[in-house]
Amino acid sequence: MDILKGPDLKKINSLDAIVLDAALKSTLKRQLYEQLRRLISGRILAPGSALPSTRQLAKDLAIGRNTVVAAYEQLITEGYLHNRHTACPVVVDLPSGPMSHEDERAYPFRPSISRRGEMMMGEPFYFGAAGQPAFHPGMPDAQEFPFTAWSRLLARRGASGRDTLFGTYDVLGFPPLRETIASYLNAARGMRCSTEQVVIISGAQGAFDLLARLLLDPGDTVWMEEPGYFGAQSAFEVAGARLAPLHVDGGGWSLDGWPSPAPRVICVTPSCHHPLGATMRMEQRLRLLEIAESCNAWIIEDDYDSEYRFQGQPIPAMQGSDASRRVIYVGTFSKLLFPALRIGFMVLPAGLVSGIAQAINVSGHVPPLLLQAALFDFINEGHMAKHLRRTRRLYAMRREAFLTMGEAQLSQWLQWAPGQSGIQTTAFCRDGLDDHAIAAAAKKRGIHVSPLSMQYRHGKPRHGLVLGYAATSVSHMDSGMQKLREALLEVAG
């Protein structure tokens, strides 16, 4: 018998390391394939060396020949082995390729991303925690949502909508839902719009992202409320826009002096300013429309939660006063129903309707048609109106209790901002307290508040807290106030 030498001996010894176990979930073919691939990738099986015949390896491993044939064929298909019709397959000489996982700490991968990507990853954000809704701003009470009715509507649409709701249809939105939204806005919000102008989109943030790309070129100026919603700020800034502050305080919106240069887009929350809760007076609305027309600028009207107004009727939308057709209205169902629904809508001026389907197709901001159809049923069968009537009464009671408790327990550190709408409120810090430190201390105690200073992009920010009250029952409010008081004491002490 010939004596095995050099590479042949190494090859045989390497194949001896193959161990197959029929008790594992992975098939024997898969186990053999993966072990051979590792031996080849690690160059343990030398390039150019021939593997045993299928009969020989099957005999050595005590498995069926078909198992070896299948593993060899897969490796040949992927390029690890070279098939020779009259002989055994040969190991291919592969490039060294990327480093193995064992080398990652010694040579860490440094991803190269765009400047826009770096900006996106550095933008501020705020999320709470499941099961800890206390004082989370902008959060409705999920316990009050009629999930039984919603589940029934969703199941019914799921069973009957196979031909219409499970494909890439109706990019602009479920037609009956668009028609219902247009009718409601015309009747209840004093707007002037047709069904064709209504576009369903994946939440208000999806609308800001799409509009930023649709309306702005790098270097264009956006007038953004200061303080103002950081989600919209981020969308415009990442699109390459230059943000100019439109200051808002107790007296409303400062429109006397124009920031320079002239804006391409003006983004405002006139019905319920975010985060101060103020309402833009009619003379300020008309003045802003006049400025936009003189600058040939678009106005984005963010109407995020104006349905919850606790004195008088909901304020008419600015879009209804727009004679020059330059207001883009953005609404959302997140505050009315639940945030994870991720369904919002835009009302576009007629000049933007043409081609919007192609733009939405590029961005991918299309919520599932199944959810849109169930939402239409929820509105059409009266569940929405009933839910809104109940939560308006409930949130008004909670707001009064929250402000009473807050004034009694926290006024040493916080001064409450006026406002009669929305499901959140703002309190300004006294004595130079740091709102990020307060938010961090509160989070340790299971209380979620948002720092007011993160809503500023220019100059010295004002510190305070944006607090939600809608998702916290009155019975749990007092304990939440005690924990927030502890957080304030920790920071102030």
FENSULPE-V236586 format. One record per pair of residues at least 12 apart in sequence whose C-alpha atoms are under 8 Angstrom apart, sorted by the first residue. I is the first residue (numbers start at 1). J is the second residue. Records with the same first field share a line. If there is no record, write none. Layout:
I->J, J
This chain:
7->46, 49
8->49
10->45
11->44, 45, 46, 49
14->39, 44, 45
18->32, 35, 36
20->32, 61
28->67
29->67, 68, 70, 71
30->71
32->68, 71
33->71, 72, 74, 75
37->75, 80
40->80, 91
41->94
45->91
46->91
47->90, 91, 92, 93, 94
48->90, 91, 92, 93
49->90, 91
50->88, 89, 90, 91
51->88, 89, 90, 91
52->88, 89
53->87, 88, 89
54->68, 69
72->89
79->92
80->92, 94
116->238, 239
119->238
120->234, 238
123->234
124->230, 234, 454
125->230, 231
126->450
128->448
132->446, 447, 448
133->447, 448, 471, 472
134->446, 447, 448, 468, 469, 471, 472, 477, 480
135->447, 448, 449, 467, 468, 469, 470, 471, 472, 480
136->447, 448, 449, 450, 467, 468, 469, 471
137->423, 424, 425, 448, 449, 450, 466, 467, 468, 469
138->335, 422, 423, 424, 468, 470
139->335, 338, 339, 423, 468, 470, 471
140->335, 336, 337, 338, 423, 470, 471
141->338, 470, 471, 472
142->337, 338, 471
144->391
145->337, 338, 387
146->387
149->378, 383
150->374, 378
153->374, 377, 378
154->370, 371, 374
157->370, 373, 374
158->370
161->370
165->368, 369, 370, 373
166->369, 370
171->357, 360, 361, 366
172->198, 199, 200, 201, 357, 360, 366
173->199, 200, 201, 366, 369, 372
174->200, 369, 372, 373
176->376
177->372, 373, 375, 376
178->195, 196, 198, 199, 200
179->194, 195, 198
180->376
181->195, 198
182->194, 195, 198
188->316
189->314, 315, 316, 317, 320
190->316, 317, 320
191->316, 317, 318, 319, 320, 321
192->319, 320
193->347
196->353
197->346, 347, 348, 349, 350, 353
198->345, 346, 347, 348
199->345, 346, 347, 348
200->343, 344, 345, 346, 366, 367
201->343, 344, 345, 346, 365, 366, 367
202->342, 343, 344, 345, 365, 366, 367
203->332, 333, 334, 342, 343, 344, 345
204->304, 330, 331, 332, 343, 344, 345
205->231, 232, 235
206->365
207->330, 344, 345, 346, 365
208->232, 235, 236
209->232, 235, 236
210->359, 360, 363, 365
212->235, 236, 239
213->239
214->359
215->264, 265
216->239, 240, 241, 264, 265
217->239, 240, 241
218->239, 240, 241, 242
219->240, 241, 242
220->240, 241, 242, 263, 264
221->241, 242, 243, 244, 261, 262, 263, 264, 265
222->236, 241, 242, 243, 244, 263, 264, 265, 266, 267
223->243, 244, 245, 246, 263, 265, 266, 267
224->243, 244, 245, 246, 266, 267, 268
225->245, 246, 247, 248, 267, 268
226->245, 246, 247, 248, 455, 456, 457, 458
227->247, 248, 274, 275, 452, 453, 455, 456
228->273, 274, 275, 455, 456
229->274, 275, 455
230->454, 455, 456
244->259, 260
245->259, 457, 458
246->259
249->276
250->278
252->278, 279, 280, 281
253->280, 284
255->284, 287, 288
262->295
263->295, 297
264->295, 296, 297, 298
265->297, 298, 299, 300
266->292, 297, 298, 299, 300
267->299, 300, 301, 302
268->299, 300, 301, 302
269->301, 302, 303, 304
270->285, 301, 302, 303, 317, 318
271->303, 306, 315, 316, 317
272->303, 304, 305, 306, 421, 422
275->425, 426, 452, 466
276->417, 418, 419, 425, 426
277->417, 418, 419, 420, 421, 422, 425, 426
278->418, 419, 420
279->419
285->318
286->321
289->322
292->326
293->324, 326
297->326
298->326, 327, 328
299->326, 327, 328
300->327, 328, 329, 330
301->318, 319, 327, 328, 329, 330
302->329, 330, 331
303->317, 329, 330, 331, 332
304->330, 331, 332, 335
305->332, 335, 336, 422, 423
306->421, 422
307->422
308->392, 421, 422, 423
309->392, 420, 421, 422
310->392, 396, 420, 421
311->420, 421
325->349, 350
326->349
327->348, 349
328->346, 347, 348, 349
329->346, 347, 348
330->344, 345, 346, 347
331->344, 345, 346
332->344, 345
336->388
341->371
342->367
343->367, 372
395->423, 469, 470
398->469, 470, 472, 473, 474
399->423, 469, 470
401->474
402->469, 474, 477
405->478, 481
406->481
409->481, 482, 485
410->481, 485
412->430
413->429, 430, 431, 433, 488
414->427, 428, 429, 430, 464
415->427, 428, 429, 430
416->428
423->468, 469, 470
424->466, 467, 468, 469, 470
425->466, 467, 468, 469
426->452, 464, 465, 466, 467
427->464, 465, 466, 467
428->462, 463, 464, 465
429->463, 464, 465
432->463
433->463, 491, 492
434->463, 464, 491
435->451, 452, 453, 463, 464, 465
436->451, 453
437->491
438->487, 488, 491
439->451, 465
441->487, 488, 490, 491
442->483, 484, 486, 487
445->483, 484, 487
447->480, 483, 484
448->467
449->465, 466, 467, 468
450->465, 466, 467
451->463, 464, 465, 466
452->464, 465, 466
